[in-house]
Amino acid sequence: MRATLAACLTLALVVGASAADLDEVEIPAAVEAREIVFDLGAAVTFGPKFPAARVYEPGGAPLFRLKFLRLPGLGEVVTEKKSFISVFPSFEYTDRRDVDDAAYLRGIPDRDFSLGIGPGVVVQYGALRAYAEARYGFIGHNGFVGEVGADLVGTPFERLEVSLGPRVGWADDEYMEYYFGVPASALVLPAYDPSGGIKDVGARFQATYTINEKWRLHGRAEYRHYVGEAGDSPIVDEGNDTEIEVGVGLTYRFGFDLF
């Protein structure tokens, strides 16, 4: 159902808790000395049934955000402790698409769920934050996909962080063919063989409320418009070239020693 929501342990996005949703809350003293710190929880979502679908449906997803990682000999390899630049793992899960999901998909093979993992980097200066991430699909498609974005970050109330900014998504030939290509076997839509490039533009609003040093409440709303060869796909023409995803979730912060 969702390709970014956003977050994701080894499965999903995350609704306000995707890898790109990086807050600046210090690591709690209770887990400061730990070698790994992460937020884990769950979310409820509402969004398109598959990319560019007309039909929307509710869903659920695990939430995972790696906050801190210290490795012997390397030191702090992942940190969000008031640093100018930070790295993070990026996850993406997209639900399966069946031929029965829409009449215009007749003759097009089903698409299994996909899972992609890769690196990301975020740079923050004051209230401005920019990030880039890339993922490789090792389940489902075997292509590369990612996005770049920027946010204006603010704290309108104590314990509440909000952010808003534009997003640009891109993908290679393999990913574009998997989700937006139409084979000659299609019974309704004309054959279509897209190439890689920019696939969507949009914006994302995120909010994180720190209940206490362990619990956090997350919310997200995202607008996406398909462009380029993705936007020209007959699947998008018959489906929807503009979509919105929303969700809310709750996470708990864990800290452990690895060695």
C-alpha positions as CSV (number, residue, x, y, z in Angstrom):
1,M,0.0,0.0,0.0
2,R,2.7,2.5,0.6
3,A,6.1,3.1,-0.7
4,T,7.4,5.4,1.8
5,L,5.0,5.2,4.7
6,A,7.4,6.0,6.0
7,A,9.5,4.4,7.3
8,C,10.0,0.1,8.6
9,L,12.0,-2.4,10.6
10,T,12.7,-4.7,7.8
11,L,9.3,-4.0,6.4
12,A,7.9,-0.6,6.3
13,L,7.9,3.0,6.2
14,V,6.9,4.7,8.7
15,V,4.4,7.3,9.3
16,G,6.4,10.2,10.7
17,A,9.0,7.7,11.7
18,S,10.7,6.9,8.4
19,A,14.4,7.3,8.3
20,A,14.0,10.7,6.9
21,D,11.9,11.9,9.9
22,L,14.8,12.9,12.1
23,D,14.2,14.8,15.3
24,E,16.8,16.5,17.4
25,V,15.8,15.1,20.8
26,E,19.0,14.1,22.7
27,I,19.6,10.5,23.6
28,P,18.1,10.0,27.1
29,A,20.6,9.6,29.9
30,A,19.1,6.2,30.6
31,V,20.4,4.9,27.3
32,E,23.3,7.3,26.6
33,A,26.0,4.8,27.3
34,R,24.4,2.1,25.1
35,E,25.9,1.1,21.8
36,I,22.6,1.1,19.9
37,V,19.5,3.2,20.5
38,F,16.4,2.8,18.4
39,D,12.7,3.7,18.4
40,L,10.3,0.8,17.7
41,G,6.5,0.9,17.4
42,A,3.5,0.6,15.1
43,A,1.3,2.9,13.0
44,V,-2.1,3.0,11.4
45,T,-2.2,4.4,7.9
46,F,-4.6,5.4,5.1
47,G,-3.4,5.6,1.5
48,P,-3.6,4.1,-2.0
49,K,-4.0,0.4,-2.3
50,F,-0.9,0.3,-4.6
51,P,1.1,3.0,-6.4
52,A,-1.2,5.3,-8.4
53,A,-4.3,3.3,-7.4
54,R,-7.8,4.9,-7.4
55,V,-8.8,3.0,-4.3
56,Y,-7.7,4.0,-0.8
57,E,-7.7,1.7,2.2
58,P,-6.5,1.6,5.8
59,G,-3.5,-0.4,6.8
60,G,-0.9,-0.9,9.5
61,A,2.9,-0.9,9.6
62,P,5.7,-1.4,12.1
63,L,7.8,1.7,12.8
64,F,11.6,1.7,13.3
65,R,14.1,4.5,13.5
66,L,17.8,4.0,14.3
67,K,18.9,6.8,16.5
68,F,22.4,5.9,17.6
69,L,25.0,3.3,16.8
70,R,28.5,2.9,18.2
71,L,30.8,0.3,16.7
72,P,34.2,-0.8,18.1
73,G,37.1,0.9,16.2
74,L,34.7,3.2,14.3
75,G,33.0,5.1,17.1
76,E,29.6,6.8,16.5
77,V,28.6,5.7,13.0
78,V,25.0,6.8,13.4
79,T,24.1,9.7,15.6
80,E,21.4,12.4,15.9
81,K,22.8,14.2,18.8
82,K,22.7,17.8,17.6
83,S,25.1,17.0,14.8
84,F,25.4,19.0,11.5
85,I,25.5,15.8,9.4
86,S,24.2,12.3,10.1
87,V,23.7,9.0,8.4
88,F,20.9,6.6,8.7
89,P,19.6,3.4,7.2
90,S,16.7,3.8,4.8
91,F,13.9,1.2,4.4
92,E,11.0,1.0,2.0
93,Y,8.2,-1.5,1.8
94,T,5.5,-1.5,-0.9
95,D,2.6,-3.9,-0.7
96,R,1.7,-6.4,-3.5
97,R,-0.4,-5.5,-6.5
98,D,-2.8,-8.2,-7.8
99,V,-4.5,-8.3,-11.2
100,D,-7.8,-8.3,-9.4
101,D,-7.1,-5.0,-7.7
102,A,-8.4,-3.1,-10.8
103,A,-10.1,-4.0,-14.0
104,Y,-7.5,-2.2,-16.1
105,L,-4.8,-4.5,-14.7
106,R,-6.1,-7.5,-16.6
107,G,-3.3,-9.3,-18.4
108,I,-0.6,-7.6,-16.3
109,P,1.3,-10.0,-14.0
110,D,0.9,-9.6,-10.3
111,R,3.6,-7.7,-8.4
112,D,4.8,-9.2,-5.2
113,F,5.5,-7.0,-2.2
114,S,8.9,-5.3,-2.3
115,L,11.5,-4.4,0.3
116,G,14.4,-2.0,-0.3
117,I,17.2,-1.1,2.0
118,G,20.0,1.5,1.5
119,P,21.8,4.5,3.0
120,G,20.7,8.0,3.7
121,V,22.3,11.2,4.8
122,V,20.8,14.3,6.4
123,V,22.3,17.7,6.9
124,Q,20.7,20.2,9.3
125,Y,21.6,23.8,9.9
126,G,19.3,25.6,12.3
127,A,15.7,25.2,11.2
128,L,16.7,23.9,7.7
129,R,17.1,20.2,7.1
130,A,18.0,18.4,3.8
131,Y,18.3,14.8,3.1
132,A,19.0,12.2,0.4
133,E,18.5,8.4,0.4
134,A,18.8,5.5,-2.0
135,R,17.6,2.0,-1.7
136,Y,18.1,-1.3,-3.5
137,G,15.2,-3.7,-3.8
138,F,16.3,-7.2,-2.9
139,I,12.7,-8.5,-2.6
140,G,10.2,-7.9,-5.3
141,H,11.9,-5.5,-7.8
142,N,15.7,-5.5,-8.1
143,G,16.0,-1.8,-8.9
144,F,17.2,1.4,-7.2
145,V,14.9,4.0,-5.9
146,G,15.2,7.0,-3.6
147,E,14.3,10.6,-2.9
148,V,15.7,13.9,-1.9
149,G,14.0,16.5,0.1
150,A,14.3,19.6,2.4
151,D,12.3,20.6,5.5
152,L,11.7,23.7,7.5
153,V,11.7,22.4,11.1
154,G,10.1,24.1,14.1
155,T,9.0,23.6,17.7
156,P,5.7,25.5,18.1
157,F,5.2,24.0,21.6
158,E,7.3,22.3,24.1
159,R,8.0,18.6,23.2
160,L,6.4,19.1,19.7
161,E,8.5,19.1,16.6
162,V,6.9,19.8,13.2
163,S,8.4,19.9,9.7
164,L,7.2,20.6,6.2
165,G,9.0,20.5,2.9
166,P,9.2,19.3,-0.7
167,R,10.2,15.9,-2.0
168,V,11.4,14.5,-5.3
169,G,11.5,10.8,-6.0
170,W,13.5,9.0,-8.6
171,A,14.0,5.4,-9.8
172,D,15.9,3.4,-12.3
173,D,14.6,1.4,-15.3
174,E,14.1,-1.8,-13.3
175,Y,11.9,-0.2,-10.7
176,M,9.9,1.8,-13.3
177,E,9.2,-1.3,-15.4
178,Y,8.1,-3.2,-12.3
179,Y,5.5,-0.7,-11.2
180,F,4.7,1.4,-14.2
181,G,5.5,-0.8,-17.2
182,V,2.8,-2.5,-19.2
183,P,3.6,-5.8,-21.1
184,A,2.2,-6.9,-24.4
185,S,0.1,-9.4,-22.6
186,A,-2.1,-6.6,-21.1
187,L,-5.8,-6.9,-22.2
188,V,-6.9,-3.4,-21.5
189,L,-3.9,-1.0,-21.4
190,P,-1.4,-0.4,-24.3
191,A,2.1,-1.7,-23.9
192,Y,4.5,0.7,-22.3
193,D,8.2,0.4,-21.4
194,P,9.3,3.3,-19.2
195,S,12.9,4.4,-18.5
196,G,14.4,5.6,-15.2
197,G,14.4,9.1,-14.0
198,I,12.4,11.4,-11.7
199,K,9.1,9.7,-11.0
200,D,7.2,12.0,-8.5
201,V,7.3,15.3,-6.8
202,G,5.4,16.3,-3.7
203,A,5.5,17.5,-0.1
204,R,5.5,16.0,3.4
205,F,4.3,17.3,6.7
206,Q,5.5,15.5,9.9
207,A,5.0,15.9,13.6
208,T,6.6,14.2,16.6
209,Y,5.4,14.7,20.1
210,T,7.7,13.5,22.9
211,I,5.5,12.1,25.6
212,N,8.5,11.3,27.8
213,E,12.1,10.2,27.3
214,K,10.9,6.8,26.0
215,W,7.5,7.3,24.3
216,R,6.8,9.3,21.1
217,L,3.7,10.0,19.1
218,H,4.2,10.5,15.3
219,G,2.0,11.8,12.6
220,R,2.5,12.3,8.9
221,A,0.6,13.6,5.8
222,E,2.2,13.3,2.3
223,Y,1.2,14.6,-1.1
224,R,2.7,12.9,-4.2
225,H,2.2,13.7,-7.9
226,Y,3.6,11.3,-10.6
227,V,5.7,13.0,-13.3
228,G,8.0,12.0,-16.2
229,E,7.7,8.5,-17.6
230,A,5.9,7.3,-14.5
231,G,3.3,10.0,-15.0
232,D,2.9,8.9,-18.7
233,S,2.3,5.3,-17.7
234,P,-1.1,3.9,-18.8
235,I,-1.4,2.5,-15.3
236,V,-1.2,6.0,-13.9
237,D,-3.5,7.4,-16.6
238,E,-6.2,4.8,-15.6
239,G,-5.5,5.1,-12.0
240,N,-4.5,8.3,-10.2
241,D,-1.5,10.6,-10.9
242,T,-2.0,12.3,-7.5
243,E,-2.2,10.6,-4.2
244,I,-2.2,11.4,-0.5
245,E,-1.1,9.3,2.4
246,V,-1.7,9.9,6.1
247,G,-0.9,8.0,9.3
248,V,-0.3,8.1,13.0
249,G,1.9,5.9,15.1
250,L,3.5,5.4,18.6
251,T,7.1,4.4,19.3
252,Y,9.1,3.3,22.3
253,R,12.9,4.0,22.7
254,F,15.2,1.0,23.4
255,G,18.9,1.0,24.2
256,F,21.2,-2.1,24.3
257,D,24.9,-3.1,24.4
258,L,26.0,-5.0,21.3
259,F,29.5,-6.2,22.4
